[in-house]
């Protein structure tokens, strides 16, 4: 191997290492972006109010009825050991939407806000049909329950508008990425490796020149 061939071979190796050092962190960062799950998913934060409700499967199950002027919530659906549920137990509506509470005719129920909320259908009723409705004109989360069956967890929530407490869902939300896979320590590693080769290759070439006495103008022996 003469000098010209050696330089050509070494140059290709150095270029490959340089490309690797540049591509390594980029690939790692791309992997980190995919693992991070993007911006993540959020859901209403009910503060644990619905945690023990039999037909509630988590904040992510909140039914989205935004865009509807009128939304129906059934009163007396099968849940909590009998016809003791609101269906759906959690629903998201626009500010200005009217929620109609429609009794199924199973059991005697009412709708009353938890705390100082606006909902109050009066005494418990058992007749089927829309016995109560309310038009929401303020953003937020409005929790309510059935007085006779509160201890059975007959509770529900109405999410109104866009200004309400939220939480990040554990499933599908942002995933914490190990910095190792985000390219933080990888970049110095590859760059250092490339810099080391840049120093070693000329030394190897000098060794071959001294050992075999090759001239820069010779190739494979005497011409």
C-alpha positions as CSV (number, residue, x, y, z in Angstrom):
1,X,0.0,0.0,0.0
2,X,1.5,3.4,-1.0
3,X,0.8,6.7,0.4
4,X,-1.8,7.7,-2.1
5,X,-3.8,4.5,-1.6
6,X,-3.4,4.7,2.1
7,X,-4.7,8.3,2.2
8,X,-7.6,7.4,0.0
9,X,-8.6,4.5,2.2
10,X,-8.0,6.4,5.5
11,X,-10.0,9.4,4.1
12,X,-12.9,7.2,3.4
13,X,-12.8,5.7,6.9
14,X,-12.5,9.2,8.4
15,X,-15.5,10.4,6.4
16,X,-17.5,7.4,7.5
17,X,-16.7,8.1,11.1
18,X,-17.6,11.7,10.7
19,X,-20.9,10.8,9.2
20,X,-21.6,8.4,12.0
21,X,-20.8,11.0,14.6
22,X,-23.3,13.4,13.0
23,X,-26.0,10.8,12.4
24,X,-25.7,9.1,15.8
25,X,-27.1,11.9,17.9
26,X,-29.7,12.8,15.2
27,X,-31.0,9.2,15.2
28,X,-31.0,9.1,19.0
29,X,-32.9,12.4,19.2
30,X,-35.4,11.1,16.7
31,X,-35.9,8.0,18.8
32,X,-36.4,10.1,21.9
33,X,-39.1,12.1,20.1
34,X,-41.0,9.0,19.2
35,X,-40.6,7.6,22.8
36,X,-41.8,10.9,24.2
37,X,-45.2,10.5,22.8
38,X,-45.5,14.0,21.4
39,X,-47.5,16.5,23.4
40,X,-49.4,13.9,25.4
41,X,-53.1,13.5,26.2
42,X,-55.0,15.4,28.8
43,X,-58.4,14.8,30.4
44,X,-60.6,16.5,32.9
45,X,-59.4,16.3,36.5
46,X,-62.4,15.3,38.6
47,X,-60.3,15.3,41.8
48,X,-61.2,11.7,42.5
49,X,-65.0,12.5,42.7
50,X,-65.9,9.7,40.3
51,X,-63.3,7.1,41.3
52,X,-65.8,4.8,43.0
53,X,-68.6,5.1,40.5
54,X,-69.3,1.7,39.0
55,X,-69.8,2.8,35.3
56,X,-67.0,5.3,35.2
57,X,-63.8,3.9,33.7
58,X,-61.5,6.9,34.1
59,X,-61.1,10.6,33.0
60,X,-60.2,9.5,29.5
61,X,-63.7,7.9,29.1
62,X,-65.4,11.3,29.4
63,X,-67.9,11.5,26.6
64,X,-67.3,14.4,24.2
65,X,-70.6,16.1,23.3
66,X,-69.0,19.5,22.4
67,X,-70.7,20.9,19.3
68,X,-74.2,19.8,20.5
69,X,-76.7,22.4,21.7
70,X,-78.6,19.8,23.7
71,X,-77.1,16.8,25.5
72,X,-78.9,14.0,27.2
73,X,-77.8,12.3,30.4
74,X,-79.9,9.3,31.5
75,X,-80.9,9.0,35.2
76,X,-81.3,5.4,36.6
77,X,-79.0,3.4,34.2
78,X,-77.7,0.0,35.4
79,X,-74.6,0.7,37.6
80,X,-73.5,0.5,41.2
81,X,-75.5,-2.7,41.9
82,X,-78.7,-1.7,40.3
83,X,-80.4,1.1,38.3
84,X,-78.3,3.5,40.3
85,X,-76.2,5.3,37.7
86,X,-76.0,8.4,35.4
87,X,-75.3,7.7,31.8
88,X,-72.8,8.8,30.8
89,X,-71.3,9.5,34.3
90,X,-69.0,12.2,32.8
91,X,-69.7,14.3,29.7
92,X,-68.1,17.3,28.1
93,X,-70.3,20.0,26.7
94,X,-70.0,23.5,25.3
95,X,-70.6,26.6,27.3
96,X,-74.2,27.5,26.5
97,X,-75.3,23.9,25.9
98,X,-78.4,22.5,27.7
99,X,-78.1,19.2,29.5
100,X,-81.4,17.2,29.7
101,X,-81.7,14.7,32.5
102,X,-83.9,11.9,31.2
103,X,-85.2,9.4,33.8
104,X,-85.3,5.8,32.7
105,X,-88.3,5.0,35.0
106,X,-86.2,2.6,37.0
107,X,-86.0,3.7,40.6
108,X,-86.6,7.0,42.3
109,X,-83.8,9.5,41.7
110,X,-83.0,13.2,41.6
111,X,-80.1,15.4,40.5
112,X,-78.4,17.7,43.0
113,X,-75.1,19.5,42.7
114,X,-72.2,18.5,45.0
115,X,-71.5,21.6,47.1
116,X,-72.7,25.0,45.8
117,X,-73.3,24.0,42.2
118,X,-76.4,25.0,40.2
119,X,-78.1,21.7,39.7
120,X,-81.2,20.8,41.7
121,X,-84.0,18.8,40.3
122,X,-86.0,18.8,43.5
123,X,-87.5,15.7,45.2
124,X,-86.7,12.3,43.9
125,X,-88.9,11.2,41.0
126,X,-89.5,7.9,39.3
127,X,-91.5,8.8,36.2
128,X,-89.7,8.3,32.9
129,X,-88.8,11.1,30.6
130,X,-86.9,14.4,30.8
131,X,-87.8,15.6,34.3
132,X,-85.1,18.2,34.6
133,X,-82.7,20.3,32.4
134,X,-80.1,23.0,32.9
135,X,-78.3,25.3,30.5
136,X,-74.6,25.9,31.5
137,X,-73.2,29.4,31.1
138,X,-70.0,29.0,33.0
139,X,-66.9,26.9,32.2
140,X,-65.7,24.4,34.8
141,X,-66.5,20.9,36.2
142,X,-69.9,20.5,37.8
143,X,-70.2,17.4,40.0
144,X,-73.6,16.1,41.1
145,X,-75.3,13.1,42.7
146,X,-78.6,11.4,43.5
147,X,-79.5,12.1,47.1
148,X,-81.2,8.8,47.9
149,X,-78.4,6.8,46.3
150,X,-75.3,8.9,47.1
151,X,-73.9,6.1,49.3
152,X,-74.2,3.7,46.4
153,X,-71.9,6.1,44.4
154,X,-74.7,7.3,42.0
155,X,-72.7,10.4,40.9
156,X,-71.9,12.2,37.8
157,X,-70.0,15.2,36.4
158,X,-70.5,17.8,33.6
159,X,-67.4,19.3,32.1
160,X,-68.3,22.7,30.5
161,X,-66.4,24.8,28.0
162,X,-62.6,25.0,27.8
163,X,-61.5,26.4,31.1
164,X,-61.5,23.5,33.6
165,X,-58.9,21.5,35.6
166,X,-57.0,18.9,33.6
167,X,-54.6,16.1,34.2
168,X,-52.2,14.2,32.0
169,X,-53.3,10.6,31.2
170,X,-50.8,7.9,32.2
171,X,-51.6,5.9,29.1
172,X,-50.5,7.7,25.9
173,X,-49.2,10.6,27.7
174,X,-45.6,12.0,27.7
175,X,-43.0,9.3,28.5
176,X,-39.9,10.3,30.3
177,X,-36.9,9.5,28.0
178,X,-33.6,8.4,29.4
179,X,-31.1,11.2,28.3
180,X,-28.8,8.4,27.0
181,X,-31.4,7.8,24.2
182,X,-32.0,11.5,23.6
183,X,-28.5,11.9,22.3
184,X,-26.9,13.8,25.2
185,X,-23.9,11.5,26.0
186,X,-23.9,9.9,22.5
187,X,-22.7,13.0,20.6
188,X,-19.5,13.5,22.6
189,X,-18.8,9.8,22.4
190,X,-18.9,9.7,18.6
191,X,-17.1,13.0,18.2
192,X,-14.3,11.9,20.5
193,X,-14.0,8.6,18.6
194,X,-13.7,10.5,15.3
195,X,-11.2,12.9,16.7
196,X,-9.1,10.0,18.0
197,X,-9.0,8.4,14.5
198,X,-8.0,11.7,13.0
199,X,-4.9,11.6,15.2
200,X,-4.1,7.9,14.9
201,X,-4.4,7.6,11.1
202,X,-1.4,9.9,10.3
203,X,0.7,8.1,12.9
204,X,-0.1,4.8,11.2
205,X,0.9,6.2,7.9
206,X,4.2,7.6,9.3
207,X,4.9,4.1,10.7
208,X,4.4,2.5,7.3
209,X,6.7,5.0,5.7
210,X,9.4,4.5,8.2
211,X,9.1,0.7,8.2
212,X,8.9,0.1,4.4
213,X,10.5,3.3,3.1
214,X,7.7,3.8,0.5
215,X,8.0,7.0,-1.6
216,X,4.9,9.1,-2.2
217,X,5.6,8.5,-5.9
218,X,5.8,4.7,-5.8
219,X,3.1,2.1,-6.0
220,X,3.5,-1.6,-5.3
221,X,7.3,-1.6,-5.8
222,X,9.9,-0.1,-8.2
223,X,8.8,1.3,-11.5
